[in-house]
Amino acid sequence: MSNAAATKKIKVLIIDDSALIRSILKEVINSHADMEAVGAASNPLQAREMIKTLNPDVLTLDVEMPEMDGLAFLEKLMRLRPMPVLMISSLTEHGSDVALKALELGAVDFLPKPRLGIVEGMQGYVDEIAEKIRVAFGARLRQPKSVDDQTQVVLPALGNRLVTTEKLIVIGASIGGTEAIKEVLIRMPADAPGILVTQHMPEAFTKSFAKRLDDLCKIKVTEAQDNERILPGHAYIAPGNAHLLLKRSGANYMTELSQGAPVNRHRPSVETLFRSAAQHAGKNLIGVMLTGMGKDGAAGMLEMHQAGAYNLAQDEASCVVFGMPREAIMLGAVDEIVPIHDMTQRILHKLMQSGGLGNRV
């Protein structure tokens, strides 16, 4: 590496109350040539001074710390000095709730704490944290919205039973997707068609994510189970560590969960959902690709397009990371590119245009 390149390392500040976790994260970060742990703070008050002196590019922030609430610190940080933040969370129900709240407040992403003593899983963790730091460094920071703002914009009911029972909506997302999915679903009327969602997320987080959405939305939002009938007015979130697929049983659309190998390094994979949807629903589909890193789902979205689906992708300006929408657009799989605040309206407009004339295929 040249001296010029060496000066462009991503500067990372670690904030965690555990000395052992700080030491592990520092070692992990410094093992990559393009990044450097410039400091490690044991609490947010100490971190505040280090941010001023070290001017880091990315923060890793522990979710639960005794000295000061990590969320209160994050909220102040994003208001006074917005910067990319990765939340580090324990894989617990409470930890996942707090991590999801952190994403609402403007954190780019989260990842679980390293599992101490699990040597065989450590290399995967090393690679994952490096990838997330790189993505956070290049991410577009999002202005947090208050829940009050979001709950006032539910769109009018479709009022067309043929549309709501014949059509399906499938959504894929990754980094930045929890807030983008929320913005789409929170505006859906109670008689919206059935919706299947794959968001890249760890196993302990998807149930909390579905519950959080269910509390905010007019539609019913649940973590998907195997072999459920897909109903209008319901959204089904792919469980962490399981692929969500669409299948048919007679006249009904059904869910299927699979422990098949990861696809594009992901389980659940957007690719898996979209390909099964193309096979079983074809022209009755509305496909939606939201913010995310990489190309997962792009080829599957092309298969949906070729099967007669109408596909929408989130525009670059409103994405935290434009990777997944960009890949789908480049393949020619996308019919319409839409800002996230217009996405639900465009989906419903297309459904009303169809008038329920599509037939199951």
C-alpha positions as CSV (number, residue, x, y, z in Angstrom):
1,M,0.0,0.0,0.0
2,S,1.3,3.5,-0.9
3,N,1.8,6.2,1.7
4,A,-1.1,8.1,0.1
5,A,-3.4,5.2,0.3
6,A,-2.3,4.5,3.9
7,T,-3.5,8.0,5.0
8,K,-7.0,7.2,3.7
9,K,-7.8,4.6,6.3
10,I,-11.3,4.6,7.7
11,K,-11.0,6.0,11.3
12,V,-13.2,4.0,13.7
13,L,-14.0,4.9,17.3
14,I,-15.2,2.0,19.5
15,I,-17.7,2.7,22.4
16,D,-18.3,-0.2,24.7
17,D,-18.3,-0.6,28.5
18,S,-16.6,-4.0,28.3
19,A,-12.8,-3.9,28.2
20,L,-12.7,-7.3,26.6
21,I,-15.1,-6.4,23.8
22,R,-13.2,-3.1,23.2
23,S,-10.0,-5.2,22.9
24,I,-11.6,-7.7,20.5
25,L,-13.2,-5.0,18.3
26,K,-9.9,-3.0,18.1
27,E,-8.0,-6.1,17.0
28,V,-10.6,-7.0,14.4
29,I,-10.7,-3.5,13.0
30,N,-6.9,-3.1,12.9
31,S,-6.6,-6.5,11.1
32,H,-7.9,-4.8,7.9
33,A,-5.5,-2.6,5.9
34,D,-8.2,0.0,5.0
35,M,-9.4,0.9,8.5
36,E,-8.0,1.7,11.9
37,A,-9.4,1.8,15.4
38,V,-8.3,5.3,16.5
39,G,-9.7,5.0,20.0
40,A,-11.9,3.1,22.4
41,A,-14.2,4.7,24.9
42,S,-15.8,2.9,27.9
43,N,-18.9,5.2,27.9
44,P,-20.6,7.9,25.8
45,L,-19.4,10.7,28.0
46,Q,-15.8,9.7,27.4
47,A,-16.6,9.2,23.7
48,R,-17.9,12.7,23.3
49,E,-14.5,14.2,24.0
50,M,-12.7,11.6,21.8
51,I,-15.0,12.4,18.9
52,K,-13.9,16.1,19.2
53,T,-10.2,15.2,19.3
54,L,-10.0,12.2,17.0
55,N,-12.6,13.1,14.4
56,P,-13.5,9.5,13.5
57,D,-15.3,8.5,10.3
58,V,-17.4,5.7,11.9
59,L,-18.5,4.9,15.4
60,T,-19.3,1.5,16.8
61,L,-21.7,2.0,19.7
62,D,-22.8,-0.5,22.4
63,V,-26.5,-0.7,22.8
64,E,-26.7,-1.2,26.5
65,M,-24.2,0.6,28.8
66,P,-24.6,1.5,32.5
67,E,-23.1,5.0,32.6
68,M,-25.4,6.6,30.0
69,D,-28.1,5.3,27.8
70,G,-26.7,4.5,24.3
71,L,-29.9,5.7,22.6
72,A,-29.9,9.0,24.4
73,F,-26.3,9.5,23.2
74,L,-27.1,8.5,19.7
75,E,-30.1,10.9,19.5
76,K,-27.9,13.8,20.6
77,L,-25.1,12.8,18.3
78,M,-27.4,12.6,15.2
79,R,-28.9,16.0,16.0
80,L,-25.6,17.8,16.8
81,R,-23.0,16.0,14.8
82,P,-24.5,13.4,12.4
83,M,-22.0,10.6,11.5
84,P,-22.2,6.9,10.5
85,V,-22.9,4.7,13.6
86,L,-22.9,0.9,13.8
87,M,-24.8,-0.4,16.8
88,I,-23.3,-3.5,18.6
89,S,-26.0,-5.5,20.3
90,S,-26.4,-8.6,22.3
91,L,-28.6,-11.2,20.6
92,T,-31.4,-10.9,23.1
93,E,-35.0,-9.7,22.8
94,H,-34.3,-6.5,24.7
95,G,-31.1,-5.9,22.8
96,S,-32.9,-6.3,19.4
97,D,-35.7,-3.9,20.5
98,V,-33.1,-1.3,21.4
99,A,-31.1,-1.8,18.2
100,L,-34.2,-1.3,16.1
101,K,-34.9,1.9,18.0
102,A,-31.3,3.0,17.2
103,L,-32.0,2.5,13.5
104,E,-35.0,4.8,13.9
105,L,-32.7,7.4,15.4
106,G,-30.3,7.3,12.5
107,A,-27.8,4.5,13.0
108,V,-26.7,2.9,9.7
109,D,-26.8,-0.7,10.8
110,F,-26.2,-3.1,13.7
111,L,-24.4,-6.3,14.3
112,P,-24.3,-8.8,17.2
113,K,-21.5,-8.7,19.7
114,P,-18.7,-11.2,19.0
115,R,-19.5,-14.6,20.6
116,L,-16.6,-15.1,23.0
117,G,-15.0,-18.5,22.8
118,I,-16.5,-19.5,19.4
119,V,-13.3,-19.6,17.5
120,E,-14.8,-21.2,14.3
121,G,-17.3,-18.3,14.0
122,M,-14.8,-15.5,14.5
123,Q,-13.5,-15.2,11.0
124,G,-17.0,-14.7,9.7
125,Y,-17.5,-12.0,12.3
126,V,-14.2,-10.3,11.3
127,D,-15.3,-10.2,7.7
128,E,-18.8,-9.0,8.6
129,I,-17.7,-6.1,10.8
130,A,-15.2,-4.9,8.2
131,E,-17.9,-5.0,5.4
132,K,-20.4,-3.1,7.6
133,I,-17.8,-0.4,8.5
134,R,-17.0,0.1,4.8
135,V,-20.7,0.4,4.0
136,A,-21.3,2.8,6.9
137,F,-18.5,5.0,5.8
138,G,-20.0,5.3,2.3
139,A,-23.7,5.4,3.5
140,R,-26.1,8.3,3.0
141,L,-27.1,9.5,6.5
142,R,-30.9,9.6,6.9
143,Q,-32.8,12.3,8.7
144,P,-34.7,10.5,11.5
145,K,-38.5,10.8,11.4
146,S,-40.7,10.9,14.5
147,V,-43.3,8.1,14.8
148,D,-46.0,10.8,15.1
149,D,-45.1,12.1,11.6
150,Q,-45.4,8.6,10.2
151,T,-48.6,7.5,11.8
152,Q,-50.6,10.3,10.1
153,V,-50.2,9.3,6.5
154,V,-52.1,6.0,6.0
155,L,-53.4,6.0,2.5
156,P,-57.1,5.4,1.6
157,A,-58.4,1.8,1.4
158,L,-58.3,0.2,-2.0
159,G,-62.0,-0.9,-1.8
160,N,-61.5,-3.5,-4.5
161,R,-61.7,-7.1,-3.2
162,L,-60.4,-8.5,-6.5
163,V,-57.2,-6.5,-6.2
164,T,-56.6,-7.4,-2.6
165,T,-57.1,-11.1,-3.0
166,E,-55.5,-11.7,-6.4
167,K,-52.4,-9.5,-6.1
168,L,-49.3,-9.9,-4.0
169,I,-46.5,-7.5,-3.0
170,V,-43.0,-8.8,-2.4
171,I,-40.3,-6.6,-0.9
172,G,-36.6,-7.0,-0.5
173,A,-34.1,-4.9,1.5
174,S,-30.9,-4.9,3.4
175,I,-28.9,-2.1,5.0
176,G,-31.2,0.9,5.7
177,G,-34.2,-1.4,5.0
178,T,-35.8,-1.5,8.5
179,E,-36.8,2.2,8.2
180,A,-37.6,2.0,4.5
181,I,-39.8,-1.1,5.0
182,K,-41.5,0.7,7.9
183,E,-42.2,3.8,5.7
184,V,-43.8,1.6,3.1
185,L,-45.9,-0.6,5.4
186,I,-47.0,2.2,7.8
187,R,-48.9,3.8,4.9
188,M,-50.6,0.7,3.7
189,P,-54.4,0.6,4.1
190,A,-55.9,-2.3,6.1
191,D,-57.2,-3.9,2.8
192,A,-53.8,-4.0,1.1
193,P,-52.9,-7.3,-0.7
194,G,-50.8,-9.8,1.1
195,I,-47.1,-8.7,1.5
196,L,-44.0,-10.9,1.8
197,V,-40.8,-9.2,3.1
198,T,-37.2,-10.3,3.2
199,Q,-34.9,-8.1,5.1
200,H,-31.3,-9.2,5.9
201,M,-31.4,-9.5,9.7
202,P,-30.1,-11.8,12.4
203,E,-32.3,-14.5,13.9
204,A,-33.1,-12.7,17.2
205,F,-34.2,-9.5,15.5
206,T,-37.0,-10.4,13.1
207,K,-39.6,-11.2,15.7
208,S,-39.0,-7.8,17.4
209,F,-39.0,-6.1,14.0
210,A,-42.4,-7.6,13.1
211,K,-43.8,-6.7,16.4
212,R,-42.6,-3.1,16.2
213,L,-44.2,-2.8,12.7
214,D,-47.4,-4.4,13.8
215,D,-47.8,-1.8,16.6
216,L,-47.5,1.0,14.1
217,C,-49.3,-0.3,11.0
218,K,-53.0,-0.7,10.0
219,I,-52.1,-4.0,8.4
220,K,-51.2,-7.0,10.5
221,V,-47.4,-7.7,10.5
222,T,-46.0,-10.9,11.8
223,E,-42.8,-13.0,11.5
224,A,-43.6,-15.6,8.9
225,Q,-44.3,-19.2,9.8
226,D,-44.1,-22.2,7.6
227,N,-47.1,-23.2,5.5
228,E,-49.3,-20.1,6.4
229,R,-52.1,-19.0,4.0
230,I,-51.2,-15.5,2.8
231,L,-54.1,-13.2,3.6
232,P,-54.9,-9.6,2.4
233,G,-54.1,-7.0,5.0
234,H,-51.2,-9.0,6.3
235,A,-47.4,-8.7,5.9
236,Y,-45.1,-11.6,6.6
237,I,-41.5,-10.9,7.6
238,A,-38.9,-13.6,6.7
239,P,-37.4,-15.0,10.0
240,G,-33.7,-14.5,10.5
241,N,-31.7,-17.6,9.4
242,A,-34.6,-19.0,7.2
243,H,-35.5,-18.4,3.6
244,L,-39.0,-17.2,2.9
245,L,-40.6,-18.6,-0.3
246,L,-44.0,-18.3,-1.9
247,K,-45.8,-21.5,-2.9
248,R,-49.3,-22.5,-4.0
249,S,-51.8,-24.8,-2.5
250,G,-54.9,-25.1,-4.7
251,A,-56.3,-21.6,-5.1
252,N,-54.3,-20.2,-2.1
253,Y,-50.9,-18.6,-1.9
254,M,-48.9,-20.0,1.0
255,T,-45.6,-19.4,2.8
256,E,-42.7,-21.8,2.9
257,L,-39.7,-21.6,5.1
258,S,-36.4,-23.2,4.1
259,Q,-33.1,-24.0,5.8
260,G,-31.5,-24.2,2.4
261,A,-27.9,-23.0,1.9
262,P,-27.4,-19.2,2.0
263,V,-27.9,-17.4,-1.4
264,N,-25.6,-14.5,-2.2
265,R,-24.2,-15.1,1.4
266,H,-27.7,-14.5,2.9
267,R,-30.3,-16.5,4.7
268,P,-33.0,-15.2,4.3
269,S,-32.2,-14.2,0.8
270,V,-34.2,-11.8,-1.4
271,E,-33.2,-13.8,-4.4
272,T,-35.0,-16.9,-3.0
273,L,-38.2,-15.0,-2.3
274,F,-38.3,-13.2,-5.6
275,R,-37.6,-16.4,-7.7
276,S,-40.3,-18.4,-5.9
277,A,-42.7,-15.4,-6.4
278,A,-41.9,-15.3,-10.1
279,Q,-42.7,-19.0,-10.4
280,H,-46.0,-19.0,-8.5
281,A,-47.5,-15.5,-8.9
282,G,-46.1,-14.0,-12.1
283,K,-48.2,-11.1,-13.4
284,N,-50.1,-10.8,-10.1
285,L,-47.0,-9.5,-8.4
286,I,-45.8,-6.1,-7.5
287,G,-42.1,-6.3,-6.7
288,V,-40.3,-3.7,-4.6
289,M,-36.5,-3.4,-4.1
290,L,-35.4,-1.1,-1.3
291,T,-32.1,0.1,0.0
292,G,-29.3,-2.4,0.6
293,M,-25.7,-3.4,-0.2
294,G,-24.8,-5.9,-2.9
295,K,-26.9,-7.6,-5.6
296,D,-29.2,-10.0,-3.6
297,G,-32.5,-10.2,-5.4
298,A,-31.6,-8.5,-8.7
299,A,-31.7,-11.7,-10.8
300,G,-34.9,-12.8,-9.0
301,M,-36.5,-9.4,-9.8
302,L,-35.6,-9.9,-13.4
303,E,-37.3,-13.3,-13.4
304,M,-40.4,-11.6,-11.9
305,H,-40.3,-8.9,-14.6
306,Q,-40.1,-11.6,-17.3
307,A,-43.0,-13.4,-15.7
308,G,-45.2,-10.2,-16.0
309,A,-44.7,-8.6,-12.6
310,Y,-44.5,-4.8,-12.2
311,N,-41.4,-3.9,-10.3
312,L,-40.4,-0.7,-8.4
313,A,-37.0,0.3,-7.0
314,Q,-36.1,2.9,-4.4
315,D,-34.3,5.9,-5.9
316,E,-30.7,6.6,-5.1
317,A,-31.3,9.9,-3.3
318,S,-33.5,8.2,-0.6
319,C,-31.4,5.0,-0.2
320,V,-29.0,4.6,2.7
321,V,-27.1,2.3,0.3
322,F,-28.1,2.1,-3.4
323,G,-26.5,-1.2,-4.2
324,M,-29.4,-3.6,-4.5
325,P,-31.8,-1.2,-6.3
326,R,-28.9,-0.2,-8.7
327,E,-28.2,-3.9,-9.6
328,A,-31.8,-4.6,-10.4
329,I,-32.1,-1.4,-12.5
330,M,-28.9,-2.3,-14.4
331,L,-30.4,-5.7,-15.2
332,G,-33.5,-4.1,-16.7
333,A,-35.7,-5.7,-14.0
334,V,-37.3,-2.4,-12.9
335,D,-40.3,-0.6,-14.3
336,E,-40.3,2.4,-12.1
337,I,-37.7,4.2,-9.8
338,V,-39.4,5.9,-6.9
339,P,-38.4,8.0,-3.8
340,I,-39.2,6.1,-0.6
341,H,-41.8,8.6,0.6
342,D,-43.8,8.0,-2.7
343,M,-43.4,4.2,-2.8
344,T,-46.6,3.1,-1.1
345,Q,-48.7,5.5,-3.2
346,R,-47.1,4.2,-6.4
347,I,-47.7,0.6,-5.4
348,L,-51.4,1.3,-4.6
349,H,-51.8,3.3,-7.8
350,K,-50.5,0.4,-9.9
351,L,-52.8,-2.0,-8.0
352,M,-55.8,0.2,-8.8
353,Q,-54.8,0.5,-12.4
354,S,-54.8,-3.3,-12.6
355,G,-58.4,-3.4,-11.4
356,G,-58.1,-7.0,-10.4
357,L,-58.0,-8.1,-14.0
358,G,-54.9,-10.2,-13.5
359,N,-55.5,-14.0,-13.3
360,R,-53.4,-16.3,-11.2
361,V,-50.9,-18.2,-13.3
